[in-house]
Amino acid sequence: MTIQTPTADNELLGKAVATRKISRLERFLGPDNYRILLGLLKTPASITGTILITFFVLLALAAPILAPPLNPNDPYKIPRDGFRAQPQPMGTEWRSRPPELPFWWKAVTGKDEWVHIFGTAQGQYDIYYGVIWGARTAFKTGLIVVFTTLLLGIVVGSTSAFYGGWVDNVLMRIVDILYVLPSLMATLILAAVLTPVIGRSLLPAMIALIAFGWMSYARIIRGDILSVRERDYVMAARVIGVKDSRILFRHILPNAIFPTLVLASLDIGTVTISFAALSFLGIGTEVGYADWGQILAFARNWITSLDTYWYIIAWPAITLVLFVMSWNLVGDALRDVLDPRLRGKI
Amino acid sequence: MTTYIIRRLLLVPLLLFGVSVLIFGMLQFLQPIERAALYTRDVPKNDNMIPGIIKRYCLDCPMYVQYWNWLVGTKNPISGAREGGILFGDFGWSKTTSQPVIKLIERRFPNTLDLTIWAVIPVIIPGIWLGVQAAVHHNGVIDQVARIFSIVGTSVPIFVFGLLALLFFYANLQWFPPGRLSDTYSQVISSSQFNHYTSLLTIDALLNGRFDVFLDALRHMILPILTLSYISWATFVRVTRGSMLETLRQEYVVTARAKGLPERNVIYQHARPNAMLPVVTLAGVQVVGLLAGVIITETVFDYPGIGSAAAQASAQLDVITVLGLAMFNGLILIVANLVVDVLYAVVDPRVRLA
């Protein structure tokens, strides 16, 4: 006996239900993630953003090749070429103790000497080196700060929403109190208090940014959970007797936090600005640490002659602005994709 | 509305308590002897005297005793005078500026207030205008320009914009110098003929009839105001545009159009007032933020306000001064936010009539 495959005519069904081809990629990613991917590659702005982010990731990864460190054990220290105060123009040759010559340099320029590509700042800090390794600092601080604040926000926000009552009241009043001081003021004072205690490093500024950064996530998560909690499927789960913890972790949280997760990752741009602002004000890392705010701070002592020393501002500023803008561009596109009011229109 | 306002008022003592505990908590990171600067200016260098000082100001007492002392001060056993006590306006001794913190605030805060007054209109109005236009011409040229502007605007940090402004308008063109006043005019205002009625420089200059001083003061404030405005335009455009688009989709707007009102009326009389509600909140937050001393702008332009004072003190790790300034800022912000929230209740009919 042969097995017969059903030959029912699906034409009518096909007409009733609009079918479309589902690509392998979409099947692999799932419809929600696929929509996000499409959103990222849809407009010129979002494509620019995605390309820029990729570029910065590569830049950060290739830092040791692009700008070999003087001391491989301490690569975040910007190498100095002497100690003179006067900044040196772009393309000046290294005088004393140049770091290892990158292998591509001779191939590209045909020269044997390593130069200060972007010039030097006061104290002969090499600007090019600072800009390249600053990308690593930006990713490092941005990722750690955003991830930790988000985690804190999720814990506080979901505790608050799930328990409600006085727990909710106490937690939300703490949020109110932490919101009184403007965020830069708050992070500035906490970083200034912590620096003498734990020493100059990335830590004081990062801890301060985390301590005063989680409140907005907590509020958003709390609001989202409160609204998801009222959905029918949660009620259905409750009716069939699912445990509270399972309802929270399996039904409510995944539906409530997904948009926040994506949007939070884009706060890396904002965190980078705040961090750069703190180091611009001279808080946190020691002088000569490779980070963009620090190089910009070098320009402050040369304000009257900035038209001569414009390169101290120009290069770190362009890099910082492009970095932040790439996250904003992608964020703008994603906000449209994730906005439930616009769902189905994109 | 009364219940709303009463509720809001009840929040004030809580916020005051919370912020004071927060600041007090940060003070605990200091060594006990360093906290002596809260009460007295002469902290001895001699090691033998340290235990005496700690005992006298009760710097290793239980937290609640220290907190109380910090609030109301302690009595000097010899002269009987009060020492310290933030409730009486004594925020301690500022080591790096060699004066009581409250004196520093008295000198710096009027400058910040002066800047705030002049910055309010440029900070708020253009952004709202652009936002409304962008929403009315949705997806049109103005909308695209506004969108690009708001993305680029939020991507350029204040200090980068400030440095670029200095590069062009000061180093290159020599138009707008940083600082508060030119040297010649600084001598004018410190002379005895110049009366300080309000300690707001621009207003005093006008009251003294010194129009040249007024113009010079204004010339020094243009770049800070420009910097403050540009950064808030981006935010205002985004919020106003979003709110306006939302409102234009409402049914009463369709009704207004359907009954044949001219588009001008529909937009400016029916839609815009309702779209302004979130913008009013934002405006409140922004202006209150200016009042708290705009740390980076004041620092970049070397403007002697309360924000740059906080930045200088924290760069020098002068914790007592920084926390004193922060406490003062907290007080101002709590009061100012209360005012904003009450005004908001008056503006929003949904709250007013509730």
Contacts between the chains, C-beta under 8 A, distances in Angstrom:
chain1	res1	chain2	res2	distance
A	45	B	151	7.5
A	173	B	14	6.2
A	173	B	18	7.2
A	174	B	18	7.4
A	176	B	11	7.0
A	176	B	14	7.8
A	176	B	15	6.5
A	176	B	18	7.5
A	177	B	14	7.6
A	177	B	15	6.0
A	177	B	18	3.2
A	177	B	19	6.1
A	177	B	22	6.5
A	178	B	22	7.5
A	180	B	15	5.8
A	180	B	18	7.5
A	180	B	19	5.2
A	180	B	330	5.4
A	180	B	333	5.5
A	180	B	334	6.0
A	180	B	337	7.6
A	181	B	19	7.3
A	181	B	292	7.7
A	181	B	326	6.3
A	181	B	329	6.4
A	181	B	330	5.9
A	181	B	333	6.9
A	182	B	289	5.4
A	182	B	292	5.3
A	182	B	329	7.8
A	182	B	333	7.5
A	184	B	295	5.5
A	184	B	296	7.1
A	185	B	292	6.4
A	185	B	293	7.6
A	185	B	295	6.4
A	185	B	307	7.9
A	185	B	310	6.7
A	185	B	326	6.3
A	185	B	329	6.1
A	186	B	326	7.8
A	188	B	295	6.4
A	188	B	310	6.6
A	188	B	311	7.0
A	188	B	314	5.3
A	188	B	322	7.5
A	189	B	26	6.7
A	189	B	310	7.5
A	189	B	314	6.6
A	189	B	322	5.1
A	189	B	323	6.2
A	189	B	326	4.7
A	190	B	26	6.6
A	191	B	314	7.3
A	192	B	313	7.6
A	192	B	314	3.5
A	192	B	315	8.0
A	192	B	317	6.0
A	192	B	319	6.3
A	192	B	322	5.1
A	193	B	26	4.8
A	193	B	29	4.9
A	193	B	30	7.9
A	193	B	319	5.5
A	193	B	322	7.5
A	193	B	323	7.4
A	194	B	29	6.9
A	195	B	317	6.0
A	196	B	29	7.7
A	196	B	317	5.6
A	196	B	319	7.4
A	197	B	29	5.3
A	269	B	155	7.1
A	273	B	157	4.7
A	276	B	157	6.2
A	276	B	159	7.7
A	277	B	157	6.3
A	277	B	158	7.3
A	277	B	159	6.2
A	277	B	296	5.7
A	280	B	159	5.0
A	280	B	296	7.2
A	281	B	295	7.1
A	281	B	296	7.1
A	281	B	299	6.3
A	281	B	311	4.9
A	281	B	314	7.1
A	281	B	315	6.0
A	282	B	315	3.8
A	283	B	314	5.9
A	283	B	315	6.5
A	293	B	159	7.6
A	296	B	159	6.3
A	296	B	160	6.8
A	296	B	163	6.6
A	299	B	163	6.0
A	300	B	163	7.9
A	300	B	300	7.6
A	303	B	166	5.5
A	303	B	170	6.9
A	303	B	171	6.8
A	303	B	178	6.7
A	304	B	170	7.8
A	304	B	171	6.4
A	305	B	171	6.6
A	306	B	163	7.5
A	306	B	166	6.3
A	306	B	167	4.5
A	306	B	170	7.7
A	306	B	171	3.9
A	306	B	172	7.9
A	307	B	167	6.8
A	307	B	171	4.6
A	307	B	172	5.1
A	310	B	167	6.3
A	313	B	160	7.6
A	313	B	163	5.1
A	313	B	164	6.9
A	313	B	167	6.4
A	317	B	160	4.6
A	317	B	163	7.1
A	317	B	164	7.2
A	320	B	157	6.6
A	320	B	160	6.5
A	321	B	155	5.5
A	321	B	156	5.3
A	321	B	157	7.6
A	321	B	160	6.4
A	324	B	154	7.8
A	324	B	155	4.4
A	324	B	156	7.9
A	324	B	157	7.2
A	325	B	151	6.7
A	325	B	152	6.8
A	325	B	155	3.7
A	328	B	151	5.2
A	328	B	154	5.7
A	328	B	155	5.2
A	329	B	151	6.3
A	332	B	147	8.0
A	332	B	151	6.2
